[in-house]
Amino acid sequence: MNQTDPNAYYFENSPIWKAIAHMSLPMMLGLCLNVFYNLVDAFFIGKLNQTQMLSAIALALPFMTIQMAIGNVFGIGGGTYISRLLGEKKHDAAKIVSSVTFYFSLIAGLLLIIICLPILHPILQVLGAQGDTMQPTREFILVFLIGSPVVIANFALGEVVRAEGASKESMYGMTISVIVNIILDPILIFLCHMGVAGAAMATILGNLCAVIYYVFYLQKKSLFLTVSPKAFKPNLEVTNGIFKIGITVLIQSLFMIVSTLLLNNFSIRYGESVVAAFGISLRVAQISDFIGMGLFMGVIPLIAYSYTAGNIKRMKKIIQTTALYITVLVLIITVIMMIFRTQVFEFFSKDPQVIQVGVTTLAALLISSLFVSFSGLFIGIFQGVGREKEASILSMAEGVLLIPTMIAGNIFLGLYGVIWSITIAQILTSLIGLGMWIHFKKDSSMKNIIPVCNE
């Protein structure tokens, strides 16, 4: 970067706290707005007084996770690659990567439609939809499937924009998406009588507005990036640079999807009220999760840039300070939400079974939040420095631990064994991440690290 770039100060010279605030606060605010939308979405659907519809949006989470995962393959893979290239002052290469990332995300969305549309019914069965939940789950997912190119491109472009330090602009896109969602939700759900399909349509249209904003920013405002077709030059070097880190995101998400499918299939055995309780709990716990996520995802470009620029001292300080902020903020939010978790559930549902299961589930997820954030930070560090091997191992660890823990919990302790298996797996994953980070520092001594971005 150069002196004309307003973001260069935060990457190179600003105090650490100011750099973290610049990159992470907009991300945190954007994610919290997204959580707010998800809660509003569940609130509006809950007003229909049909538990099977609340269950449907819970059962659809794995499919939505697939879309997010594909978007982040290109977004985080391309974004960290761009930040490393900017650290090496390879601005022309960064332009190519940003364009390739965008068009690859659109192509991936079209392929997802082609693959999934003919096998939609088997997909619904795998998700755990059955009986009264089958039709609303189908309506919800069908809209999301058709909107796949838009959803995937939204996730990808948000990360690309942040890769050059434009964190506020990334937040603006997220905010636009959420505002459009909230405005359209009651209109499509109630006035247009679309039910869960209306909630899904509102989300797709919100994503579309965000994509339009990101494209405008990259074409008109960005100094180093573009989505121009002229810069779309996918070659082996660029594709490998995107996918070597992007694949770690996919691995992590695939295990998350399998885990969520297990969770859905275990919970459906205990009834629709349990599925609804899990769905609400996951959305509420996202408030705490996303505070941590905003911090560790926000600093990944800073880590990547400092690494390839050879400023290892600054990189280490960024990591240490971020870990401290995660501990303080996530603990504060977790404690507050833990105290008022019963009142939170009563806001979304009056079903006593939903409230009873939901209060325990939310407690388990809130306790997990701190460990989820540290696991994410460790993965983000390895992604930022281009260490795909370490990132892949840690990405797999969560799923590898969670699946057998959940199965064993269900066998020996029933429903509550399933619930607390999530917490146990997250604690173990964060400990593995800590061990890998300590080993990485000792192995390299963090002194003579040769950047892995040699393109």
N, C-alpha and C positions, 0 to 999 in steps of 0.2 A: 504493500500500500504506500501511498505518497501523501504529501502534506495537504493536497486538495481533498483528501478523503476525510470526512468528519468522524468516521469510525476508527481511523488509524490510531487516534489518541487512546482509545479504550483497549485496543489490542497491544499497544507497545509501551505507553508512558504513564497512563493514569494510575492512581492508587488502586490496589487490588480490590478493595471494597467497592469502589466506584465502578470498576470494570464489571464486577459480578452483578452489581445493581443494574447497570445499563443493559446487560445481556439477559439477566434472569427475571427481574421484576416484571417486564412486559410479558415474558413467557408465563410466569405465575398468574398474572392477572388474566391473561387470555385463557389459560387452562381452567381457572376458577370460574370464569364466565361460561365456559363450556360445561362445567359441572352444574352450574346454576341452570343452564338450559336443560340438561338431562333431568334435573330434579323437577323443573317446570313441566317437562314432557311427561314424566311419571305422574305429576300432580293432575294434569289435564286428563290423561288417560284414566287415572283413578276416579275422576269425577263421573266417568261412565258407569261406575259401580259394577264392573264386570272383571272379576279376578283373573279370568282367562286372558284378558287383554294385557293386564300387568305381567302375567306369566309369559305372554308372547314376546314382549320386549326384552324380558330376561333371557328367554331361549334364543333370541336372535343375536345376543352379544358375541358368540363365537364367530358368526359370519361377519359382523361389523369389525371384529378384531382382525379377521383375514384382510379386509380392505385396508385397515390402518397399517397392518404389517407390510402389505405390498407397497403402500404409499411411503412408508418409512424405509423400505429397502432402497428406494431411489432418493428419498429425502435425506435420511441420515447417511446413507452410503455416498450420495453425491455431495451432500452438504459438508461432511468432514473432509472429503477429497478437495472440495473447493477451498476450504479454510487452510488446508495444508499447502495448496498451490499458491494462495495469496501470501502465506508466510514465506514462501520461496520467491515471491514477486513474479510469478508466472501468470500474468493477468489474461493473456490471450487463451491460454489453456483453460482457465477458469470459465471464460465465456462459453467455450465449447461444452464443458461439463454441465453447465447450467441448462443449456439448450437440450442436450441429450437427455438429461434427467427429466425434463418436462415431457418431451415427446415419448420417451420410454414409459412414463407413468400413464399417459393416455392409451398407448398401445396395450399395456398390461390390463387396463380397465376393460377394453374391448374384448381381450382374450378371456377375461373372467366371465363376461356375459356369455360368450360363445360356449365356454366349457360348462357353466353351471345351469344355464336355462333349461337344457334338455333333461337334466337330472335333478330338478328342483325338489320333487317329491321325496326321493331318497335322502337328499340333504336335510329336509325337514325332519325326517325320521331319525337321522343321525343326531340332529340337534336335540332330540328328545320330545318333539311335538307329537301329541297324540290326543285323541278325543276332542274335547272342546277347545283345546289350544291349537289344533292343527290349522284351522282356517285363518284366525287372526295372525298367527306366525307366518303363514304363507303370504298374506297380504302385505305384511310389514317388510319381509325380506325381498319380495318381488320388486318393490319400489327401489329398495337399496341396491339390488342387483342391477337394474336398468341404469341406475345413476352411478355405477362403479367408476367410469372414467373420471367423472367430476370429483367424487370422493377421494380417489387415489391421488389425483393431481393436486387437490387441496393440501393433503398431508405432505406431499413431495415439495410443493412450492413454498410452503411455510418454512420448511427447513432450509431450502436454498436461499431464501431471503435473509434468514438469520445467519447464514454462513459467512456473509460479508460484514456482519455486525449490525445489520438493520433490524434490531430486535423490536423496536417500536412499530415498524412497518409490518413485521410478522404478527404482532399483537393486533394491529388494526384489521388485518384480514380475518383473524379469529373472531374479533368483536363484530365485524360485519356479518359473519356467518351466524353468530349467536343471536344478534338482534333480529335478523330476518327470520330465523327459526321461531323466536318467541312471538313475533308479530303474526306469523302465518299459522302457528299451532292451533289457537282457538278457532281461527277462521276455517281451516281445513278439517279439523276434527269435529267441530260442532255445527258451524253454519253450512258447510258442504257435506256434512254427514259421512265423512270418510273414515272415521275411527282411527285405528292404528295406522292405516295406509296414509291418512292425512298427516300424522306425526312424522312418518318417514318422508313424505313428499316435502314437508317443511324443511327437514334437514337437508335434503338434496338441493333444494333451491337456495338455501343458505350457503351451502358449499360452493354452488355455482357462482354466487355473488363474490365470495372470497377469492375464487380462482380468477375472476375477471379483474379484481383489484390487484392481485399479485402480478398478473401479466402486465397490467398497466404500469406498475411500479418498475418491474424489471426492464420494460422497454423504454420508459421515459425518465426514470429517476436514478436507476442503478448506474454506478460508475464502472463496474467490472463485470456484471452479469447480464445475460440476455436470454430470451426464449425465441429469438429470431430463427426461422427455418434455415437461413444462410449459415448459421453457426452449428446446425445439426450435422455433426461429422462423427458418427459413431465408429470408432475403430477398436481394435483389441485392447490397446493401452487404456483408452478412456473407459471402455466397458469393464475391464478388470479393476480399474481404480474405483469405480462405483460399487461393483458387486462384492469386492473382497471384504468390505466392511458391511455393506448392505445385507449380505447373506447372514451375518451374525444377528441382525435384527430379525430376519425371517426365521432363523432357528429358534430364537427366544419366543417369538410370537407363535410358532407352530406348537411348541410345548405348552404355551399359555392356552392355545385353542383346545388342545387335547385335554388339558386340565379342566377347562371350563365345560367341555362336553361331558367329562366324567361328573363334574359337579352338577350339571343339569340332569343327567341321567340318574344320579343317586338321589337328588332332591325330588325329582318327579315321583319317585317311589313313595315319598312321604306325603304327597298331595300338592295341589295347586297353590295352597297357601304358603307352603315352604318355598316353592319356586318364586312366588311373588316376594317373599321375605328376602331371599337371596338377591333378587333383582334390585330391590330398594336399597339393601345394605351396600351392594357394590357401588351404586351411584352416590350414596351419601359418603362412603369411605373415600371416594375419589377426591373429596375436598382436601383431606389430609395427604393422600397420595400425590395429588397434583402440585401441592406446595413443594414437596421434595422434588418431584419431577421437573417443575419449573426451574429449580436451582441447578440440578445436575445436567439437565438438557441445555440450559442456558449457557453453561460454561464450557461445553464441548468445543465450540469454535475457538474459544480463548485457549484451551489446552492444545488443540491442533495447531493453531497459529504459532503459539509460543514454542512448541516442540520443533517444528520445521525451521523456525527462525533461530533456533539454537539457544533460546532464553529459558533454560531448564530451571533456573532459580525462580523465575516468575511463575512458571508452570506449577512447581511444587507449592508455592505460596497460594496460588489460586485453588488448588486441590484441598489444602489444609483449611483455608478459610471457608470454602464451600461446605466441607464436612461439619465445621462448627455451626454454620448457619442452619444446615439441615437438622442437626440435633436440637437446637433451640426452638426453631419455628415449628417443626413437626410435632415435637413433644407438647408445645403449648396448644396447638390446634387439637391434637389427639385428646388431651385431658379435658378440654372444654366440651368436645363432642361426646366424650364418654359420659360425662355428667348428665347431659341432656338427651341421651340417645332414646329414651322411652318417649319423650315428648316429640322428638323428631319423627318417630314411627307413627305416632298417633296422628300426625299431620297428613300422612300419606294414605293410611288405611285405618278403618275402624274394626277390621276383622281381628278378634282377639288371638287367633292362632298365628296370623301374620305378625302381629306385634310381639308375641311371646318368642317365636323363633328368631325374628328379626333383631331383637335387642341383643341376644347372645351372639348372633352372626356378626352384627356391627361391632361388638366388643372385640371379637377375634380379629376382624379386619383392621380395626383401629390400632390394635397392638402391633399388627404386622407392618403398619405404615412406615415406621422408622427404618425397619430392616429392608423393606422394599426400596426405600430411597437410597440407602447405602449400597445395596446390590446394584441399583441403577447407576450410581456414581462410579463404582468400580468398572462396570461395563463401559460407561461413557469415557472413562480415562483410556481404556485399551482401544476403543473405537477412535478416539481423538488422535492417538499416536500411531494409528494404523496397524496395531497388533491384532490381526484378525484371529490368530490362534487362541490367544488368551480370552479375547472377547467371545469367541464361539464356545469355548469350554464353560465359561461362566454363564453364558446365555442358556446353555443346555442344563446346567446344574439345577436351576429352579424346577424345571419340568421333571427331570430325572428323579429329584427328591420328592416332589409333590405327588406324582402319580402313585407310587407304592405307598406313600404315607396316607394318602386319601383312601386307597383301597383297604389298607390295614385298619384305619380308623373306622371305616364303615363296618367292617367285619366284627371288630371287637367292642366298639363303643356306639355304633349306630349313627344317627344323624349328627350328634354332637362330636363324634369322632371325625366326621367329614369336615365339619366347621373348623375345628381347631387344627386339623392337618395343614391348613393354609398357613397358619401362624408358625407352626413348627418348621415347615419347609422354607419359609422366608428367613427365619433366624439362621438356619444352617447355611443357606445360600450366601447370606451376608458374611458369615464367618469364613466361608471358602474364598469369597472375594477379597477379604482382608488378607488372608494368607497369600493369595496370588499377588496382591499388590506389594506386600513386604518382600516376597521372593523376587519380583521384578526389580524393585529398587536395589536389592543386594546384588542381583545378577549383573545389572548394568552399572551399578554405583551411581546412576543418574548423572554421570559426568561426561562420558565419552559416547553418548548415544548417537548413533548414525540414523538420521531420518529415514523412514521406510518409504517416503514419497519421493522416488527418484525419477519420476516421469519427466 
